[in-house]
Amino acid sequence: MKSKEIKEIISLELQVEQDLKNVFGLDLTKCLIEPTKQKYKNSNDSTDIYELWTVLEETEDGNGYKIYFDEETNIFGLAIKSDKDELIDIGNYGTFLKTLYSM
C-alpha cells in the first residue's frame, strides 16, 4: 500500500465533516501528516514490534495521541509515545473517524 491510498481512505471519511479546522476539537489541516511507516510496540508485549502507518499527530511536538493505519487489517488505531520515544499501540478502533472520536 502507498501513502496516497491511505490519504484517499481518510479523505473519503472526512467528506462528512463540515469544517476540517474543528473536527472533534482538532484542526485536521495541521494534525494530519503525510502517512509514514513507523515501528510500533504492542502495549501488552514490548517484544512485539511491527510497522504501521502514522497518519495523524495530535500535537506538533509529537507528545499527544497518534493515529495509525494498519494496512494488513485496513483498520485505524491510537498510539502514544513512551518516555523512551517509542510508539506504543494502545488499540484499534476501526475507521479513521471512530479512532479520532476515541481520543
ABEGO torsion letter per residue (X at the ends): XBAAAAAAAAAAAAAABABAABBGGBBAAAABBBBBBBBBBBAABAABBBBBBBABBABAAGABBBBBBBAAAGBBBBBBBBAAGBBBBAEBAEBAAAAAAAX
